Every structure is written in C-alpha cells, then in structure tokens.
Amino acid sequence: MRITPLNIHRNAASMLEQMREGWDYVRTFRPIRTILLLFSLISLMGYPYAVLLPIFAGQVLHGGAYTLGWLTAASGIGALVSGLSLAARKSVLGLTRMSQIAVAMLGGGLILFGLSRVLWLSLVLMVFVGFGLMQGASVANTIVQSLVPEDKRARVMSYYTMAFFGAAPFGSLLAGALAHRIGAPHTVILAGAFCVACSLWFTFELPKIRAVMRPIYEEIGLLPARDIDLISDVEEAVV
C-alpha cells in the first residue's frame, strides 16, 4: 500500500471536549448513527448464538465435541466467504444494501437453525449465519470509515468498537438467561426474529441515509458529479 503521509495537526481542545465533539457527530450524522445502532443491536442479539452452540451440539443434535467443532467450523467457513467477497469488491457502493441483506440472512439463518434437528442442515445454516454476521460487521466498519472525515475517524471508530464489545457480552448474558427459561432453540429463534426486524427497520432508513451519503460519495469521487442525476434513478438497487 502506498499511502501519502498526512500533515498532523495537534488539537488544542481537551480530551473531554474532543469526546463530546465525537459523540455530537455520531448522534447528529444520520448514516453513522443508523449504521452503528444497527451494528450494536446485531451484536446484542445476533452474535450471542455462539455461547449456545454447546447446548445445540449436545442436547439438540445429540452429538459431542466433534459436533460442536463442525458447527463452529461451518460458521467460520461462512465468515471466510464473507471476507473474500468483500475483498473482491472494487467500491463501497452497494454496501448499505448488502448490510440489509446480511442482517436478514443472519436472522433467517438463526430462525431455521433453532428449528433444525438434523446435523447436515444445521451445518448449512451455520454457514449462512457466519456469513451474515461477518458481512454485517465488516460492512458497517467499511461504510463508517468511508464516510467519516479524517479528523473524527478515530473517535467514531471507538464507538464502533464499543458497539461490539459493549453489546455482545450483555447479549451473551441475556441469551443464557433466556435459554435457561425457554430453551436454547427458542432463544435462537427469538434472536433471529429480532435480527429480521432490524433488517426491516434498516430498509425504511435506507432512503434517508442514501440522501445524505450520496453528496459525500460524490465529493470523494466515488460517484462522479456528471452521473448523479442518472444514478439517482438506479441507486435504489445499488446503494
């Protein structure tokens, strides 16, 4: 990678003032606020399925350590495919739509996984779950870094990190408590339904955040100005 060195300007503001400025930016800038909120909700309800896999391996699928290993590996394969698919992309255009699809895939995969009692079907569903989870997290990361200006990127990425490391542990605690009361399969089905609902909510937010993102992509050269009028008609299926 050939990166042009940046001129670093030291900020004279105090740490608390810089933190408040970063929070105000995240709170008022709709695309970042929406994407980070979606990611935090998915981290809360989508990621904690992993802590319940031992129950599925032993009590639902009537297996053992090998069964758990296969389930984990299947999820990892989906995550690997997700990473390779993102690495093959040439532009960030279309990632918001991909985020919507990934969250819906994660939710649908969890619902069907909670209903499955057959190992091979559960393994296939774990591939989709791993793909959706990794795709959602990576897409959120990529969109945030493509939109945020250089002077606020580190602070905004700290909120991205908080969205995961802050929500996922509480989600695991919630998943364990629910599994104790209603069982692991019903807990995973409930988590999947929540993810699907998040995808539907994000669908309604897409037109609003597109309207804000489009001028920024035009400014940084991802959307040439001469194509904006034409793209506005087809962007519904791209961004």
NORRAWO-V828883 format. One record per backbone hydrogen bond with DSSP energy under -0.5 kcal/mol. CO is the residue of the C=O (numbers start at 1). NH is the residue of the N-H. Records with the same first field share a line. If there is no record, write none. Layout:
CO = NH  NH
//
This chain:
1 = 3
6 = 8
7 = 9
8 = 10
14 = 18
15 = 19
16 = 20
17 = 21
18 = 22
19 = 23
20 = 24
21 = 25
22 = 26
23 = 27
24 = 28
25 = 29
28 = 30
29 = 33
30 = 34
31 = 35
32 = 36
33 = 37
34 = 38
35 = 39
36 = 40
37 = 41
38 = 42
39 = 43
40 = 44
41 = 45
42 = 46  47
46 = 49
47 = 50
48 = 51
49 = 52  53
50 = 53
52 = 55  56
53 = 57
54 = 58
55 = 59  60
56 = 61
57 = 63
64 = 68
65 = 69
66 = 70
67 = 71
68 = 72
69 = 73
70 = 74
71 = 75
72 = 76
73 = 77
74 = 78
75 = 79
76 = 80
77 = 81
78 = 82
79 = 83
80 = 84
81 = 85
82 = 86
83 = 87
84 = 88
86 = 89
92 = 95
94 = 98
95 = 99
96 = 100
97 = 101
98 = 102
99 = 103
100 = 104
101 = 105
102 = 106
103 = 107
104 = 108
105 = 109
106 = 110
107 = 111
108 = 112
109 = 113
110 = 114
111 = 115
112 = 116
118 = 122
119 = 123
120 = 124
121 = 125
122 = 126
123 = 127
124 = 128
125 = 129
126 = 130
127 = 131
128 = 132
129 = 133
130 = 134
131 = 135
132 = 136
133 = 137
134 = 138
135 = 139
136 = 140
137 = 141
138 = 142
139 = 143
140 = 144
141 = 145
142 = 146
143 = 147
144 = 148
149 = 152  153
150 = 153
152 = 156
153 = 157
154 = 158
155 = 159
156 = 160
157 = 161
158 = 162
159 = 163
160 = 164
161 = 165
162 = 166
163 = 167
164 = 168
166 = 170
167 = 171
168 = 172
169 = 173
170 = 174
171 = 175
172 = 176
173 = 177
174 = 178
175 = 179
176 = 180
177 = 181
178 = 182  183
179 = 183
183 = 187
184 = 188
185 = 189
186 = 190
187 = 191
188 = 192
189 = 193
190 = 194
191 = 195
192 = 196
193 = 197
194 = 198
195 = 199
196 = 200
197 = 201
198 = 202
199 = 203
200 = 204
201 = 205
202 = 206
203 = 207
205 = 208  209
206 = 210
207 = 211
208 = 212
209 = 213
210 = 214
211 = 215
212 = 216
213 = 217
214 = 218
215 = 219
216 = 220
217 = 222  223
218 = 221
224 = 227
225 = 228
227 = 231
228 = 232
230 = 233  234
231 = 235
234 = 237
235 = 238  239
//
